[in-house]
């Protein structure tokens, strides 16, 4: 039993740390991540934290602004880089994993298994470290 718990802890920590350490190792991946990263950069540059901008003077009303605020706050605190743009989305993923573990424990399931399964799911892992709306939306839904 102890070996099983130790293995689960190892898998969870490894999955989260590998994703964290890889956040700054590659450029913004596609047009979506680049566009949202630029919106966060412009938010910090212009000081306009109310309206995400698609381009200077062109508001972006296509998505709720939480994901932009997350990246912009990180850029404001730590400077502009791929790592800092992605960091708050990874943190949101960690909160979602903790919430899933809490929910599993509350309902009589092994919280560590729930955390490992979620954190090692490919789409979740990718989303938990990308400048996209997905993890902000997932966090909001998980909190609801």
N, C-alpha and C positions, 0 to 999 in steps of 0.2 A: 504493500500500500504506500509506504513512504517513497519507494523508488518511482512509483507511478506519479505521485504528487510532484516529486523532484523533476521528473521528465516533463510534466505539464508546465511547471514553472519555467523550466529552461526553454521550452518551445515558445511560450508567451513572451518572455523577455527577449529572446532572439528575434522573434517576428517583429516586435515593436522597435527594438534597437536597430535592426538591419534597415527597416524603413526610415527611421530617423536619420541614421548616418548616411543614407543614400540621397537625402533630399537635395543637397547642393551639388551632387556629382555630375549632373547633366543639365543642359539648358532646358528652358521651358519647352514642353513637348510638342504641342500642336497649336493651331490657331486659337483654340478656345483658351488654353492656359496662358498663351501670350497676350491675348486681348484682355483677359481678366487681370493679369499681372500689370499690364500697362494702365488699366483703370485704377488700380490701387496706387501705382506710382503717381499718376496725375492727381489723385485725391490728396496725397501728401504734398505734392508740389504746389497745387493751387490753394490748399487749405480749405477746400470745399468738401466737407465731410457729410453733407446732406445729400448731394446729388452725384451719383457715379457718372463719370463722363466717358463716352465712347471715343470722343476726340475733343479737342478744346472747343468749348461752346456747344457741344452736341451731347445732350443728356442721354443716358442709357436707362430706359425704364423697362427693359425686357425681363429683368429678374429682381427679386428683393435684394436689398443692398448688404445684407449681413455678411456674405462671403467677401465682399469688397472691403467692408470695414475691418474684418478679421485680418486680411493681408495688409491693408494700409496701416493698421495699428502696429503690426509687427515691423513694417518698414520704418515707421516713425520711431520705434523703440530701438531697433537693431541695425538700421541701414538697409540699403537696397541690394538684394541678392536673390538668387533662386531659392536658397535655403530659407531666408526670412519670409519670402512670399508664401512658401509652402508650410512653414512651421505651424501656424495656427490651425491649418486644416488637419495636420497630424495630431495636434493636441485635441481637437474636436473628436477625432477618431478614438483617441485614448479614453476620452470621457464616455463615448458611446460604448466602448468595450467594457469599461467599469460599470456602466449602467446595465449592460446585458448580464454581467456577472451578478450584480446586485439583484436583478429581476429573477435570474435563475435560482439564486440562493433563497429568495423569498418564496419561491414556488416549489422548493424541495429538490432542486436539481443541483448538480455539482457546478458551482460558479466558475471554477477554473477551466472546466471542459468548455463551457459556453464562451469564455473569453478566448481560449485557444482557437476554437472553431471559427469565431468571428474574425479574429485578428489574422488568421492564416488564409482566409478566403481571398482569392486573387483580386476580385473587383473591389472589395472593401479595402484591401491593402493599397491598391493603386489610388483609389479615391481619397484615402486618408493621408495622402501626401501630394496632392495635386491642387493647383489653383483652379478650382471649379466650384460650382454651386452645390455639388453633391453632398459633401460632408457637413456643410452648414445646414442643409435641408435635413439630412439624417439626424444630426444633433437635435434640431428643433422637434422633429417627429418623436425621437426617443425621449426627450424631456416631456413632451405632451403625454 
